[in-house]
Structure formats: C-alpha cells, structure tokens
Amino acid sequence: MNPFSPRKRITVPSFAVMTGGTGGIGCEIAGLLLEQGWDVLLLTRQPRKAEEQISSSKGQFEAVFCDLTEPSNLQSVGTAIRDRNRPIGLLIHCAGKIQPEATKDITQHSLEEQMAINLTSPILMTSQLLPALSPNGHIMFINSIAGVMPLQGSSVYSATKFGLRGFARSLALEFRPRTLRVSSIFLAAVDTRMLEQETQDGGSVLNFVNQPLSAQYVARMIIRTSKGAGREIFLPRIDGIFAHACLIMPWLLHITTPLLEKVGQIGLRRFLKQKAAASFVAHKE
C-alpha cells in the first residue's frame, strides 16, 4: 500500500526550514523559495557563507549555526525554532554526506558522520519540529537512488539512505492524508561539488551512466513537488524503475553491472572533460 496521499493541495508561501543550503541543490532551493515569497531559515555549519550565497528582495532569509552531527545542538536549535511560535509550512532535509570506501576500510568516524548527517539528524529534527508544523505542512526528504538500489563501495551511505526511506514512509503512516504531507525525492547523480568530491574520493562510476542532473532542474522539481500531495518521486524516473526492478530481482544488478560500469566509465570521462573545459574558460576570463 502506498502511504502517500494522491490528493492535490496548494501550499501558500510562509515559513520554510531547511538543512544543506550551502550545497548546490540546497542553495537553488532556498533561492526559489525566497523568490516565491517564502521566509527561509537555513540550519548550517557555515551561516556566513550561506548569507553570502543566498539573498532575495522578496522573502526573508536567515542562516543559523547548527552542527547536524551534534544531537545536543539539534535539540537547542529545535527548541529555539519552536519558541518563535511560527507555523512551519515546509521542512526540507537536504543535507547529505557520502564517503566512498570498501567495507574493510570503514572507520568509526566516517560511519558516525554519515549516520548522523544522513539519518540521525533528519529523524531528530523532524521529531523536534513536528509540534511547529502547520496543519497542512510538508516534510521533504532529499534522498538518493542509493536508498533504493545498493551502491557498491558506499555501503554506509546506502544503508543510511535505505533507513531514511523507511523513516519517511513510517512517518507518513502516522498522519491522515489530509493533514501533514511527507515526500521523498530520490536523486541520481547531480552536478554539484559533492559529486566532484565523491568522484575524487573514488565514488562509483555508475553515477555517470546518465548525464548528471543540474542542481537548478532538481531544485525546480523539488519546489513543484512541495506544492502537491506527499509522495515519492525519482529523478530520473527510469532510474527509479530500474532500482525497484533490482530489489525484486537481485540477480538483475549482478548481470547488468559490468555493462553499466563500461557505460559509466565513458560518462565519467565526458564529465571530467566538460569540467576541465569549463575550468579553462573560467580561468581565461
């Protein structure tokens, strides 16, 4: 049974709280919300950087320090937000962390950091802010295809994203369809600094089977989803279909991986060439 309501609703711009706003996707989301008249409160470890990157003549923007790896910090920030006595129309969990590594090389630090940012903090912050959500509020989890399809070489990241999907689905079941809305957006590779860093750290070449999505396109799709009923969407859709097929038929991933890796290697070379060309042009200017 799909726990996400199919009934459509319209969200009136008001107050949005989000994490991860200094990355490519989060920065774009915040900018679009502000232009639509939303007031945006960003929780980040780099508030000064966020204020330099994000501005608007319409909605009001505020960035406050919050370390998502520290539960005590999450609690104090959550309390401060509730004390504002302002209903939250949108709660967007956009922060993410990936550390590609073989299972034999997993360290306690990388395990705890990825668990904290990708899973623990969204759960705790949601719990903290539920009393402040407006009756027709929308909680959005920016997830990954790795939350549906296992990602070789990034087992901890994949585990956290599978867990985040489970939490979102369970949360949706706690509320009647006409009350709180819950959505999960499962992304393939997105052309951001996070992808570049993941690639440098030895991330999967499967990220490049398809052309990485632009952060602008992803942000627009997230904003569009925020205006409707709670649901799951997959970008691109074909990746969601393939990922679910692999869950039903695990052998499918084993059979197709060699071919996908070859295609991914070609895509990776194309991506690196494009980045090199863009860097050359920017340096020349």
GUGU-672265 format. One record per residue: x, y, z of N, C-alpha, C in turn; residue in one letter. Coordinates in steps of 0.001 Angstrom, whole numbers, padded with zeros to 6 digits, always signed. Example, Ala and Ser with C-alpha at 12.3 -4.5 7.8 and 13.67 -1.06 7.14 Angstrom:
<rs>
+013190-005690+007800+012300-004500+007800+013200-003300+007800A
+012850-002250+007080+013670-001060+007140+012900+000030+007870S
</rs>
This chain:
<rs>
+000850-001196+000000+000000+000000+000000+000881+001240+000000M
+000542+002219-000852+001293+003470-000901+000814+004395+000202N
+001675+004748+001165+001252+005586+002277+001141+007056+001922P
+001512+007407+000690+001495+008812+000315+000185+009168-000367F
-000453+010202+000102-001769+010580-000398-001704+011075-001838S
-002650+010676-002704-002673+011165-004077-003409+012493-004224P
-004051+012978-003160-004867+014181-003240-003981+015433-003346R
-004323+016320-004263-003537+017527-004509-003921+018659-003560K
-002906+019481-003202-003159+020659-002393-002253+021784-002850R
-002570+022984-002444-001736+024140-002784-001120+024687-001509I
+000200+024875-001534+000897+025421-000377+001005+026938-000511T
+000569+027673+000489+000676+029126+000491+002034+029496+001072V
+002839+030312+000366+004164+030682+000866+004110+031227+002282P
+004980+030712+003143+005037+031203+004518+006447+031009+005055S
+006633+030039+005936+007904+029853+006642+008460+028472+006342F
+009690+028439+005833+010357+027179+005492+011632+027029+006304A
+011880+025816+006782+013114+025477+007489+013813+024406+006689V
+015114+024555+006477+015833+023553+005690+017273+023404+006147M
+017849+022256+005817+019265+021985+006066+019956+021826+004718T
+021272+021984+004720+022030+021718+003495+021971+022826+002466G
+021785+024055+002871+021587+025143+001922+022840+025705+001287G
+024033+025291+001726+025248+025837+001119+025748+024967-000020T
+025121+023805-000232+025462+022961-001373+024716+023430-002607G
+024995+022793-003730+024393+023217-004990+022879+023144-004999G
+022319+022003-004573+020866+021815-004611+020188+022711-003587I
+020671+022685-002365+020051+023466-001301+020063+024948-001579G
+021137+025440-002133+021248+026863-002461+020193+027250-003497C
+019998+026382-004492+018996+026637-005523+017584+026588-004946E
+017326+025622-004064+016004+025516-003437+015695+026770-002642I
+016641+027196-001819+016433+028384-000996+016146+029608-001858A
+016894+029761-002943+016689+030893-003835+015302+030905-004452G
+014826+029731-004888+013496+029646-005497+012402+029931-004480L
+012557+029403-003270+011559+029647-002227+011472+031139-001904L
+012615+031775-001781+012643+033209-001465+011968+034024-002562L
+012223+033664-003820+011613+034389-004928+010105+034211-004957E
+009611+033102-004396+008172+032861-004339+007529+033478-003099Q
+008335+034154-002294+007802+034850-001136+007913+034112+000177G
+008567+032983+000185+008769+032245+001434+009833+032939+002278W
+009671+032861+003581+010753+033198+004501+011491+031908+004791D
+012806+031922+004671+013599+030699+004767+014585+030783+005922V
+014547+029777+006787+015516+029640+007865+016401+028445+007539L
+017684+028694+007357+018628+027641+006994+019473+027237+008189L
+019551+025935+008437+020397+025396+009501+021690+024897+008863L
+022813+025471+009256+024073+025170+008579+025257+025381+009507T
+026359+024727+009194+027601+024965+009928+028341+026184+009396R
+027845+026742+008283+028506+027887+007661+027502+029008+007388Q
+026935+029618+008426+025915+030655+008219+026415+031865+007431P
+027667+032262+007652+028182+033423+006930+028288+033127+005434R
+028752+031939+005090+028846+031544+003684+027462+031505+003048K
+026498+030984+003788+025131+030900+003268+024565+032282+002976A
+024808+033230+003863+024279+034580+003677+024958+035287+002506E
+026193+034893+002194+026877+035457+001035+026326+034872-000259E
+025899+033604-000208+025431+032920-001410+023962+033196-001719Q
+023161+033388-000684+021701+033420-000850+021155+034767-000415I
+020362+035384-001291+019712+036650-000943+018467+036801-001813S
+017554+037657-001382+016331+037883-002141+015701+039200-001724S
+015001+039819-002687+014281+041061-002389+012845+040774-001953S
+012465+039499-001949+011094+039135-001598+011048+038504-000204K
+011232+037171-000118+011194+036527+001180+012392+036903+002043G
+012265+036704+003337+013347+036980+004285+014185+035724+004471Q
+015513+035898+004488+016430+034766+004640+017253+034926+005910F
+017385+033817+006631+018197+033808+007847+018941+032477+007928E
+020219+032523+008229+021023+031322+008409+021514+031271+009850A
+021328+030141+010506+021779+029976+011885+022700+028768+011975V
+023647+028848+012884+024600+027753+013042+023902+026514+013610F
+024181+025378+012988+023676+024107+013504+024591+022989+013012C
+025156+022243+013951+026006+021106+013628+025146+019847+013685D
+024842+019281+012518+023938+018136+012436+024523+016869+013055L
+025805+016887+013352+026418+015704+013967+026342+015749+015488T
+025796+016844+016048+025715+017008+017497+024256+017019+017963E
+023766+015924+018541+022360+015863+018989+021970+016988+019940P
+022892+017393+020820+022564+018468+021764+022328+019784+021032S
+023085+020018+019946+022917+021220+019134+021581+021178+018400N
+021223+019993+017904+019933+019829+017237+018785+020162+018192L
+018908+019703+019422+017849+019934+020401+017704+021419+020729Q
+018822+022103+020933+018746+023526+021275+018214+024348+020110S
+018622+024015+018889+018124+024738+017715+016637+024460+017515V
+016246+023189+017693+014832+022847+017565+013971+023607+018560G
+014450+023714+019788+013720+024460+020819+013589+025929+020443T
+014676+026503+019930+014662+027914+019547+013670+028169+018409A
+013587+027236+017486+012646+027399+016369+011204+027299+016871I
+010935+026344+017746+009576+026209+018289+009176+027457+019087R
+010161+028040+019764+009877+029229+020589+009501+030449+019748D
+009746+030391+018462+009344+031504+017594+007822+031546+017420R
+007182+030424+017713+005713+030332+017592+005236+030696+016193N
+005994+030245+015204+005602+030489+013815+005417+029145+013112R
+004244+028873+012561+003998+027590+011898+004952+027368+010720P
+005484+026178+010636+006399+025822+009548+005596+025185+008418I
+005654+025805+007250+004935+025258+006101+005731+024202+005370G
+007059+024355+005373+007944+023416+004683+009152+023092+005564L
+009431+021809+005712+010648+021354+006388+011393+020477+005389L
+012541+020952+004925+013284+020263+003869+014620+019776+004407I
+014817+018475+004396+016083+017869+004806+016924+017632+003557H
+017886+018538+003338+018682+018493+002108+020142+018149+002361C
+020586+018216+003597+021995+017938+003904+022316+016466+003637A
+023510+016209+003155+023928+014832+002888+025439+014696+002938G
+025888+013483+003205+027320+013201+003292+027588+011798+002753K
+028557+011683+001848+028964+010373+001337+030473+010248+001428I
+030931+009087+001890+032358+008779+001957+032566+007424+001296Q
+032918+007411-000008+033128+006131-000682+034294+005370-000049P
+034062+004102+000264+035117+003259+000829+034643+001810+000850E
+035599+000903+000662+035284-000517+000759+034913-000836+002205A
+034109-001857+002387+033644-002201+003733+034808-002451+004685T
+035875-003052+004196+037033-003343+005051+037753-002075+005508K
+037467-000948+004849+038150+000304+005176+037278+001277+005977D
+036077+000873+006341+035172+001767+007070+035768+002112+008435I
+035770+003391+008739+036256+003846+010043+035066+004280+010912T
+035279+004330+012195+034217+004756+013095+033791+006190+012783Q
+034768+007037+012444+034459+008436+012160+033548+008571+010947H
+033910+007903+009838+033096+008024+008627+031724+007404+008830S
+031661+006308+009578+030374+005678+009875+029484+006633+010666L
+030020+007192+011748+029217+008055+012615+028816+009348+011914E
+029717+009911+011107+029399+011163+010427+028289+010969+009397E
+028395+009914+008584+027363+009662+007585+026030+009301+008233Q
+026070+008508+009298+024842+008160+010003+024183+009417+010590M
+024999+010289+011174+024464+011483+011830+023817+012427+010828A
+024519+012731+009745+024023+013713+008783+022880+013154+007935I
+023011+011915+007482+022039+011345+006539+020799+010762+007194N
+020909+010326+008445+019788+009608+009055+019390+010137+010431L
+020353+010208+011349+020010+010607+012716+019455+012020+012782T
+020124+012982+012137+019676+014378+012240+018308+014610+011593S
+018001+014028+010427+016642+014215+009902+015563+013649+010827P
+015858+012515+011458+014890+011921+012379+014696+012810+013596I
+015796+013219+014220+015698+014038+015435+015098+015409+015152L
+015509+016033+014040+014985+017362+013737+013504+017297+013397M
+013094+016261+012695+011664+016088+012410+010884+015939+013706T
+011400+015112+014606+010738+014913+015892+010653+016221+016672S
+011738+016991+016650+011783+018257+017386+010783+019274+016834Q
+010614+019288+015505+009829+020354+014878+008402+019958+014536L
+008025+018719+014743+006654+018307+014440+005606+019197+015117L
+005802+019575+016397+004792+020439+017026+004660+021805+016360P
+005683+022209+015597+005653+023531+014961+005167+023480+013517A
+004940+022289+012969+004484+022165+011597+003041+022653+011474L
+002757+023381+010417+001389+023833+010172+000519+022626+009826S
-000809+022734+009999-001703+021585+009779-001557+020938+008411P
-001259+021732+007384-001082+021181+006044+000377+021288+005611N
+001284+021214+006592+002704+021344+006307+003241+020186+005481G
+004445+020385+004979+005071+019390+004097+006500+019131+004559H
+006814+017879+004871+008179+017477+005214+008769+016779+003998I
+009934+017238+003558+010549+016696+002350+011942+016173+002674M
+012173+014926+002288+013471+014288+002479+014148+014164+001114F
+015291+014828+000965+016043+014726-000283+016930+013494-000167I
+016494+012419-000810+017136+011120-000686+017984+010839-001922N
+018316+009595-002143+019193+009187-003238+018707+007851-003799S
+019030+007621-005069+018732+006313-005661+019412+005219-004843I
+020492+005588-004132+021181+004630-003263+020308+004207-002093A
+019173+004869-001901+018223+004469-000880+017233+003437-001378G
+017379+003047-002644+016513+002037-003247+017348+000912-003859V
+018507+001283-004386+019391+000315-005036+020754+000325-004346M
+021264-000819-003915+022559-000864-003230+023662-000217-004069P
+024556+000492-003397+025641+001182-004079+026969+000575-003647L
+027560-000187-004523+028829-000848-004222+029917+000183-003929Q
+030652-000028-002849+031725+000881-002486+031283+002030-001595G
+029987+002115-001351+029457+003154-000451+028350+002541+000397S
+028693+001449+001073+027679+000672+001799+027058+001450+002955S
+027844+002254+003649+027292+003025+004769+026310+004067+004252V
+026701+004784+003222+025818+005785+002623+024507+005150+002176Y
+024606+004033+001479+023406+003343+001007+022526+002906+002172S
+023150+002402+003234+022390+001960+004406+021628+003132+005043A
+022276+004298+005114+021602+005457+005710+020430+005905+004848T
+020578+005816+003541+019515+006262+002647+018344+005271+002616K
+018637+003982+002720+017565+002993+002873+016798+003278+004164F
+017544+003577+005224+016915+003884+006508+016057+005129+006450G
+016519+006147+005713+015767+007388+005605+014446+007157+004878L
+014467+006291+003871+013210+005973+003174+012233+005281+004127R
+012746+004353+004917+011892+003665+005875+011275+004616+006875G
+012077+005579+007352+011558+006550+008314+010469+007407+007677F
+010708+007890+006457+009739+008749+005787+008419+008025+005558A
+008486+006788+005129+007266+006012+004893+006517+005755+006198R
+007253+005448+007237+006622+005210+008535+005983+006484+009065S
+006677+007608+008896+006152+008894+009339+004841+009213+008627L
+004794+008961+007316+003585+009260+006551+002389+008473+007053A
+002631+007269+007546+001542+006433+008041+000956+006957+009352L
+001684+007814+010058+001207+008337+011338+000153+009430+011171E
-000003+009943+009946-000898+011085+009742-001941+010774+008675F
-003142+011301+008866-004203+011140+007883-003813+011888+006611R
-004278+011415+005442-003883+012023+004161-004132+013518+004072P
-005157+014021+004768-005481+015436+004633-004758+016319+005641R
-003838+015754+006389-003084+016560+007351-001645+016723+006854T
-000688+016334+007662+000720+016527+007311+001103+015720+006070L
+001867+016350+005184+002338+015687+003970+003813+015302+004114R
+004175+014156+003557+005552+013671+003619+005969+013229+002217V
+007108+013745+001748+007620+013376+000428+009084+012982+000511S
+009480+012082-000387+010887+011715-000544+011244+011875-002012S
+012367+012528-002259+012855+012718-003625+014152+011940-003767I
+014147+010949-004645+015299+010072-004826+016071+010532-006063F
+017303+010968-005842+018100+011569-006907+019191+010631-007398L
+019387+010644-008710+020601+010065-009284+021696+011120-009124A
+022784+010985-009864+023889+011933-009724+023447+013343-010110A
+023866+014312-009314+023573+015723-009575+024904+016466-009664V
+025015+017334-010639+026263+018056-010895+026483+019123-009822D
+027130+018718-008729+027414+019598-007605+028849+019364-007129T
+029285+020184-006198+030608+019982-005605+030680+018640-004878R
+029545+018206-004310+029510+016927-003620+029828+015780-004579M
+029306+015852-005814+029597+014816-006809+031061+014863-007215L
+031594+016057-007386+033005+016186-007748+033895+015588-006657E
+033563+015876-005387+034341+015345-004275+034209+013826-004200Q
+032990+013327-004395+032771+011883-004383+033593+011207-005469E
+033652+011820-006645+034420+011264-007751+035903+011236-007416T
+036416+012305-006817+037820+012357-006414+038143+011299-005360Q
+037144+010978-004534+037346+010000-003467+037135+008561-003930D
+036917+008375-005236+036763+007019-005756+035339+006517-005792G
+034371+007429-005947+032961+007049-005989+032627+006194-007197G
+031446+005616-007190+031023+004682-008224+030910+005356-009594S
+031397+004666-010621+031244+005169-011988+029797+005069-012455V
+028964+004335-011704+027551+004241-012065+026861+005600-011966L
+027488+006550-011274+026958+007913-011229+026880+008542-012606N
+027650+007999-013545+027777+008642-014852+027207+007799-015982F
+026378+006827-015648+025674+006072-016697+024795+007035-017488V
+024138+007947-016771+023395+009039-017403+024105+010356-017106N
+023805+011367-017899+024354+012692-017645+023874+013181-016283Q
+024781+013625-015403+024337+014148-014103+023312+015264-014258P
+022328+015259-013398+021280+016277-013422+021838+017621-012966L
+021239+018701-013433+021663+020020-012962+020973+020331-011644S
+021652+021059-010772+021067+021436-009483+019841+022315-009674A
+019843+023126-010719+018705+024008-010980+017458+023191-011319Q
+017616+022186-012174+016483+021345-012560+015931+020595-011343Y
+016824+020019-010552+016404+019271-009364+015652+020180-008398V
+016169+021384-008178+015511+022322-007266+014108+022668-007757A
+013957+022898-009049+012632+023216-009598+011654+022062-009386R
+012122+020826-009555+011265+019665-009358+010875+019504-007887M
+011792+019819-006999+011501+019737-005559+010450+020777-005176I
+010591+021988-005685+009617+023041-005396+008248+022658-005957I
+008225+022094-007155+006958+021656-007745+006306+020583-006880R
+007110+019644-006388+006589+018571-005537+006050+019121-004230T
+006680+020162-003715+006266+020730-002425+004859+021301-002475S
+004358+021622-003661+003038+022238-003794+001915+021213-003875K
+002263+019932-003968+001243+018906-004099+001179+017987-002904G
+000570+016840-003121+000430+015848-002064+001769+015184-001766A
+001882+014614-000582+003084+013883-000230+003240+012645-001102G
+004449+012402-001580+004676+011253-002453+006169+010985-002597R
+006495+009938-003319+007873+009637-003678+008054+009935-005156E
+009157+010623-005502+009489+010813-006908+010949+010423-007122I
+011237+010014-008342+012577+009558-008698+013068+010364-009896F
+014279+010914-009770+014871+011717-010830+016222+011140-011230L
+016355+010652-012482+015294+010498-013469+014399+009297-013150P
+013194+009281-013723+012217+008250-013409+012716+006857-013776R
+013457+006750-014878+013930+005431-015327+014838+004789-014287I
+015599+005604-013547+016471+005059-012503+015646+004450-011377D
+014511+005067-011060+013634+004515-010036+013039+003187-010459G
+012657+003094-011731+012097+001839-012252+013147+000733-012192I
+014377+001054-012632+015435+000053-012645+015812-000362-011223F
+015876+000603-010313+016244+000308-008923+015230-000632-008280A
+013946-000391-008502+012926-001264-007932+012961-002649-008571H
+013285-002697-009855+013413-003999-010528+014548-004801-009903A
+015633-004105-009528+016777-004786-008904+016432-005281-007497C
+015526-004576-006808+015099-005044-005494+014265-006309-005613L
+013422-006349-006642+012574-007522-006856+013388-008699-007386I
+014350-008381-008246+015189-009419-008875+016659-009078-008629M
+017212-009412-007481+018596-009031-007145+019620-009471-008182P
+019350-010558-008877+020288-011041-009891+020445-010058-011042W
+019431-009196-011253+019475-008253-012364+020646-007290-012238L
+020907-006833-011010+022017-005901-010794+023351-006572-011073L
+023500-007835-010663+024751-008562-010907+024998-008729-012403H
+023946-009007-013148+024092-009240-014576+024424-007955-015327I
+023791-006868-014943+023930-005616-015695+025104-004749-015254T
+025651-004994-014070+026715-004126-013549+027924-004001-014474T
+028464-005095-015041+029623-004939-015937+029349-003996-017101P
+028176-004106-017718+027840-003225-018832+027652-001791-018350L
+026949-001624-017229+026714-000283-016695+028022+000407-016326L
+028979-000362-015807+030276+000222-015444+031024+000705-016689E
+030922-000017-017786+031567+000433-019028+030938+001726-019527K
+029614+001764-019500+028920+002988-019905+029275+004138-018954V
+029356+003831-017656+029707+004833-016672+031111+005385-016859G
+032048+004528-017250+033412+004998-017500+033443+006011-018639Q
+032650+005750-019671+032567+006698-020782+031961+008008-020310I
+030893+007893-019524+030244+009088-018994+031146+009876-018069G
+031951+009178-017264+032886+009845-016356+033933+010630-017132L
+034474+010035-018186+035469+010740-018996+034861+011990-019629R
+033620+011868-020088+032929+013022-020670+032733+014114-019626R
+032335+013714-018418+032105+014659-017324+033392+015391-016965F
+034482+014658-016810+035758+015272-016458+036251+016208-017553L
+036015+015836-018800+036422+016685-019915+035629+017989-019905K
+034324+017897-019637+033487+019091-019567+033929+020006-018430Q
+034264+019403-017287+034701+020200-016143+036032+020891-016433K
+036926+020168-017101+038223+020745-017442+038045+021919-018405A
+037155+021757-019391+036919+022823-020361+036310+024042-019682A
+035343+023806-018780+034706+024910-018088+035702+025642-017189A
+036594+024884-016531+037607+025490-015679+038575+026327-016498S
+038925+025842-017690+039852+026573-018571+039241+027903-019013F
+037945+027857-019373+037267+029069-019828+037168+030086-018681V
+036807+029574-017494+036664+030463-016340+038011+031102-015984A
+039078+030316-016057+040426+030834-015739+040860+031864-016783H
+040489+031614-018039+040875+032513-019127+040174+033853-018992K
+038904+033810-018509+038148+035050-018341+038662+035865-017153E
</rs>
